[in-house]
């Protein structure tokens, strides 16, 4: 879960910006070597930015960095 915690910290620092968006979160996550892109894509299969806000990211260790729309923050979730 350490991988998801690191990405959540990075993304939450960006989320404080008034210009934060899903595309900015995705761009930041692309620079993070621990994001598992095939699993992230599968996890976000029904993602809609207008409804969901921001994508969640699946890490190589199986943990997830999930967007919580009600709080406008990312949280780390364990594998499972």
N, C-alpha and C positions, 0 to 999 in steps of 0.2 A: 504494500500500500504506500510505501515511501515514494514510488514513482508518481502516483496520483496526487499525493500531498504536495510534491514539488511543483507540478503543473498547476494545481489549484492556487498555490501561493502566487505564481507568476500571473495567472489569468485574473485573479482577484485584484492584483495591483493595477492591472489595465482596466478592469471593470469600473473603477472609480472615476474614469474619464467620461465626460459627457458625450464623447464621440465614440464610445465603445459599441461594437457591433459583433454579430456572429462572424463576419468576414475577418475582423481584426483578431478575434479569438482563434479562428482557424489558422490564420497566418502565424500567430505566436506559437500555436501547437505544432505547426509544421517544423519549427526550429527545435522542437523537443525530441531527442532521439528515442525516447522510451514510448512514444505513442505508436500503437499497433494500428496502422491505417486500414488494413482489410477488416479487422474486427470492429474498428470505429465505424466504418462505412456500414457494416451489417447492423450494428447497434442503432444507427440513426436512419434505418431504412425508410421510416415514415416521417422523418423530420420535416417540419415546415417552419421556417424562420419567422414568418408573420404570426404564427400561433405559439410556437415553442420558445422563441427568443434566441437561445444559443444551443449549439450542439454539445453533447457530452463526448468524452474521449475515453477509449479503452486503452489501457497501458499494456506493455509486453508482459508484465507480471500478473495480468488478469484483473487488476484493480481498475476502478473507473474514476474519472474526474468528471463529475456530473454538475450540470447547470441546474440550479434551483430557482425557478422563475419568480416565485414569491419573495425571495430574498435578494435576487439579482446578484447571486454569488455562486461560485463553484465550490463543491465539497468533494472530498475524497471518500470513496466507498471501497470496501475490501472486495477481493475477488469472490465470485460466486454467483 
